[in-house]
Amino acid sequence: MLSWDMMGYYLYLPATFIYGDLLELKFIPQIMETYQPSSYFYQAHSHENGNQIMSYTLGLSIFYFPFFLLGHLIASLSSYPADGFSLPYQFSIYLGGGFYSLLGLALIRHLLKRYFTDGLVAATLFILIIGTNYFHYSLLENPMAHTYLFMLYAWCVYLSIKWYEKHQLKHAILLGFCIGLAILLRPSEIVMTFIPILWGITNVKAIKERLLLIWQYKHQLGALVFTAFLVGMLQFTYWKLSTGDWVYYSYGNIGFDFLHPHLSKGLIGIRKGWLVYTPVMALALLGFIPFYKKYKPLFWPFLLYIIANIYFVFSWDVWWYGGSFGCRALVQSYAILLFPLCSFLSWIWSRKLKALRYLTAVLVAGAMLLNLFQDWQYRHKMFSSEGMNPYVYKLIFGKTKIDKQVIKQFEYKDIFAPAGYTPQQTLFQENYATTNISNRTKKQAASDSISIIVNKNYPFLTAIDKPLKDLTITAGNNNKEQWIRASVQAWFEKYLWNYSKFSTLVIRFESADGTPILYRHVKLNNLIGNHTISKANHLYGIPKTWDKVWLDVKIPPSLKATDYVKIYVHNPHASPMFIDDFEVQLLQK
């Protein structure tokens, strides 16, 4: 629960309340070694003044805080380490995520019932939970920010309604607190301000009336802005203490490119397309049509918020948002999209044509089943967490088991020689029985008593590193298609959930001056052992098993005699990979 990005959001709490080390984070190496929360420590970075600066804002830590205290109490009264990361802390933070998810659902139900029937609201919430990736981020990765923000968006709508009904100072202050918290969680949530600012505006005349209303209640609105600023001061104060500046950009070279948003990729692309993995939300977008006709005071603030939010979300450089199921950055906006979704369902069920109702029911049921099934595939590591490609998506669609050779194609699809291509010539062969290299070992071996250990101390095991002209390729000629096959026997000791710690078998071509021409690799840890993928840890191969892993690459027709062929095993990590029987062959029809 306290790994990867979630560790970054959470880190403020143990650093402050357990270690008293918010600036240097000297306790991190021990935590990384003990719990392996990520493959490397990216949740903070070094500043020129020597401090470690958190990469993420502290908003989620505010929500985590009471459950952090609960975890610390349990750890202190038990045999678990009171170190901020042991099981009591993880359980408590997960419990907190469930609490805030349920709170958000209860609040959005209360709001929807103001406009729609109870039965329709129940159906819509059922679709939300079963048919969207809200299921994943409320149940499986709930320490992430999205369901917390879902709750804040529901609260923002509630407070907007209350302020425009009664114009009371308390609602203005609470609205400022809500907006401040949302921005403190994710600064891009400043788009939330569209909702209260545009609330109830239906025409040009209403805009003029709104300006008069703002002037009439300027003191309350001043209190709103001041409250939001006070919430933001928590982050400004941290930045001042850690960097010496009140405002600091902690995301490095990553940022927004508003002139080149990735809209088509983000909405309908196979890699992480929102409507590909959460297709039921297409009905919510269609629902804006009947929503406009019946609920005009809500239409413009909701529509303009959705447009602005989608634009913001997909203008981010890392528009796929790292390892995630579907487009996680839009989960919080479901609190707004449920209104037009409800409106669409209401409109459909008011039609006399029963066939339209049945068709909608079938489409919704299909979308819900697809969501649950693809979430199951994602959790069983059949999906690449950083994003799919159309070729692999087609290969795994509807599958509960996939052959390990399919995994090779998560990165590349052109790593199998076509049928009919067979080995014609051996370019390199070594079983290391008589080698004198320093990283030979007798701990493990495939065909004899010696193998080669590849780890952070000996990160490369090279078979070929020479120009094409020195390979003395005799089979065929330049007019015929030729492939190179590299194969090794490989063995690793234990499964690591920390899946970035993989070893690779690499074939690369580059010019004499080092300019890349072609690069292909396969991840050895994923492919060891004869198995189909049906359990989560099987994606990472079967430990303590010798197995042959191979990679085919077509020799580029444009390759010159002076261009280099480089074939090697690479493992920069501490967890060792043992290699034996390294062979390189030329394949041709």
Secondary structure, 3 states (H helix, E strand, C coil): CCCHHHHHHHCHHHHHHCCCCCCCCCCHHHHHHHHCCCCCCCCEEECCCCCEEECCCCHHHHHHHHHHHHHHHHHHCCCCCCCCCCHHHHHHHHHHHHHHHHHHHHHHHHHHCCCCCHHHHHHHHHHHHHHCCHHHHHHCCCCCCHHHHHHHHHHHHHHHHHHHHHCCHHHHHHHHHHHHHHHHHCHHHHHHHHHHHHCCCCCHHHHHHHHHHHHHCHHHHHHHHHHHHHHHHHHHHHHHHHHCCCCCCCCCCCCECCCCCCHHHHHHCCCCCHHHHCCCHHHHHHCHHHHHHHCHHHHHHHHHHHHHHHHHHCCECCCCCCCCCCCHHHHHHHHHHHHHHHHHHHHHHCCCCHHHHHHHHHHHHHHHHHHHHHHHHHHCCCCCCCCCCHHHHHHHCCCCCEEHHHHHHHCCCCCCCCCCCEEEEEEEEECCCCCCCCCEECCCCCCCCCEEEECCCCCEEEEEEEEHHHHCCCCCCCCCCCEEEEEEEEEECCCCCCCCCCCEEEEEEECCCCCEEEEEEEEHHHHCCCCEECCHHHHHCCCCCCEEEEEEEECCCCCCCCCEEEEEEECCCCCCEEEEEEEEEEEEC
